[in-house]
Amino acid sequence: MSTTTAQAVALVTGSFLSGMSLRVLSGNVDMTNDGLGAMASLSLIAVPVFLDSTTSAPQLFHTWTRMYYYGHQALPTMAVGTLSLWTYVAIRRRRIRKDWHVFALAGVVTVLMLPFTWLVMVPTNNTLFGLEAAGSDLGNVTLTDGKMLVVSWAWMHLARSVFPLAGAALGAAATFRDWAR
């Protein structure tokens, strides 16, 4: 695979992963949220929809768990794949004695979403999984309590989506800087 192809694919996967898209306008990189991405759209579209349409706490926890399940299947893999692409670009550029550091950094920043999940989000995730497992035997947990917990998760998830966005921005800046030379 050519370095240019790897850069292009890494830009697409990183920006799609974050929920942002990269557009080149008049030689400038414009990053916009157009609703086509994976991570931000969960917090900005999916969570509000099921907060508005859910009528019971067990239903809310089940819906969140299903959303998590499908996201968990794809998003971490995309982050690692994007890291691999940026690493490939960095290694190829290092071999030919071209600046490679920003590309390596783009990969590392992208995959930082994983330790963020483990260190910041796991307690909330585990609480939500426990509430879903409890089913209709939730004790004092109301729908309002559940919504507050899911909204808290959505804000953390939105913050997590900044990592692949920052990785894509770094990679885009380095890529377009090279192309301008």
FENQUIHU-V731599 format. One record per backbone hydrogen bond with DSSP energy under -1.0 kcal/mol. NH is the residue of the N-H (numbers start at 1). CO is the residue of the C=O. E is the energy in kcal/mol with one decimal. If there is no record, write none. Layout:
BEGIN
nh->NH co->CO e->E
nh->NH co->CO e->E
END
This chain:
BEGIN
nh->6 co->2 e->-2.3
nh->7 co->3 e->-2.6
nh->8 co->4 e->-2.4
nh->9 co->5 e->-2.7
nh->10 co->6 e->-2.6
nh->11 co->7 e->-2.4
nh->12 co->8 e->-2.2
nh->13 co->9 e->-3.0
nh->14 co->10 e->-2.6
nh->15 co->11 e->-2.1
nh->16 co->12 e->-2.6
nh->17 co->13 e->-2.7
nh->18 co->14 e->-1.8
nh->19 co->15 e->-1.3
nh->20 co->15 e->-1.9
nh->21 co->32 e->-2.6
nh->23 co->30 e->-2.1
nh->25 co->28 e->-3.0
nh->28 co->25 e->-2.5
nh->30 co->23 e->-3.3
nh->32 co->21 e->-2.0
nh->38 co->16 e->-2.9
nh->39 co->17 e->-2.3
nh->40 co->18 e->-1.1
nh->42 co->39 e->-1.1
nh->43 co->39 e->-1.2
nh->44 co->40 e->-3.0
nh->45 co->41 e->-2.1
nh->46 co->41 e->-2.1
nh->47 co->42 e->-2.9
nh->49 co->45 e->-1.9
nh->50 co->46 e->-2.4
nh->51 co->47 e->-2.1
nh->52 co->48 e->-2.1
nh->53 co->49 e->-1.6
nh->54 co->50 e->-1.1
nh->60 co->56 e->-2.2
nh->61 co->57 e->-2.6
nh->62 co->58 e->-2.3
nh->63 co->59 e->-2.6
nh->64 co->60 e->-2.6
nh->65 co->61 e->-2.3
nh->66 co->62 e->-2.1
nh->67 co->63 e->-2.3
nh->68 co->64 e->-2.8
nh->69 co->65 e->-2.5
nh->70 co->66 e->-2.3
nh->71 co->67 e->-2.4
nh->72 co->68 e->-3.2
nh->73 co->69 e->-1.3
nh->75 co->71 e->-2.7
nh->78 co->74 e->-2.3
nh->79 co->75 e->-2.1
nh->80 co->76 e->-2.4
nh->81 co->77 e->-2.6
nh->82 co->78 e->-2.5
nh->83 co->79 e->-2.4
nh->84 co->80 e->-2.4
nh->85 co->81 e->-2.1
nh->86 co->82 e->-2.5
nh->87 co->83 e->-2.6
nh->88 co->84 e->-2.5
nh->89 co->85 e->-2.3
nh->90 co->86 e->-2.6
nh->91 co->87 e->-2.8
nh->92 co->88 e->-2.5
nh->93 co->89 e->-2.5
nh->94 co->90 e->-2.4
nh->95 co->91 e->-2.1
nh->96 co->92 e->-1.1
nh->97 co->94 e->-1.6
nh->98 co->93 e->-2.8
nh->104 co->100 e->-1.8
nh->105 co->101 e->-2.6
nh->106 co->102 e->-2.4
nh->107 co->103 e->-1.7
nh->108 co->104 e->-2.2
nh->109 co->105 e->-3.0
nh->110 co->106 e->-2.0
nh->111 co->107 e->-2.0
nh->113 co->110 e->-1.1
nh->114 co->111 e->-2.0
nh->116 co->112 e->-2.0
nh->117 co->113 e->-1.7
nh->118 co->114 e->-2.3
nh->119 co->115 e->-2.9
nh->120 co->116 e->-2.7
nh->121 co->116 e->-1.0
nh->122 co->117 e->-1.6
nh->125 co->121 e->-2.8
nh->126 co->122 e->-3.2
nh->127 co->123 e->-2.0
nh->128 co->124 e->-2.5
nh->129 co->125 e->-2.7
nh->130 co->126 e->-2.4
nh->131 co->127 e->-2.3
nh->132 co->128 e->-2.2
nh->133 co->129 e->-2.4
nh->134 co->130 e->-1.6
nh->137 co->134 e->-2.1
nh->138 co->136 e->-1.1
nh->141 co->138 e->-1.5
nh->146 co->142 e->-2.4
nh->147 co->143 e->-2.7
nh->148 co->144 e->-2.2
nh->149 co->145 e->-2.0
nh->150 co->146 e->-2.5
nh->151 co->147 e->-2.6
nh->152 co->148 e->-2.1
nh->153 co->149 e->-2.3
nh->154 co->150 e->-2.5
nh->155 co->151 e->-2.1
nh->156 co->152 e->-2.0
nh->157 co->153 e->-2.9
nh->158 co->154 e->-2.4
nh->159 co->155 e->-2.2
nh->160 co->156 e->-2.3
nh->161 co->157 e->-1.6
nh->162 co->159 e->-1.3
nh->163 co->160 e->-1.3
nh->165 co->161 e->-1.2
nh->166 co->162 e->-3.1
nh->167 co->163 e->-2.4
nh->168 co->164 e->-2.5
nh->169 co->165 e->-2.5
nh->170 co->166 e->-2.6
nh->171 co->167 e->-2.6
nh->172 co->168 e->-2.8
nh->173 co->169 e->-2.7
nh->174 co->170 e->-2.3
nh->175 co->171 e->-2.6
nh->176 co->172 e->-3.1
nh->177 co->173 e->-1.8
nh->178 co->174 e->-1.9
nh->179 co->175 e->-2.2
nh->180 co->176 e->-1.5
END
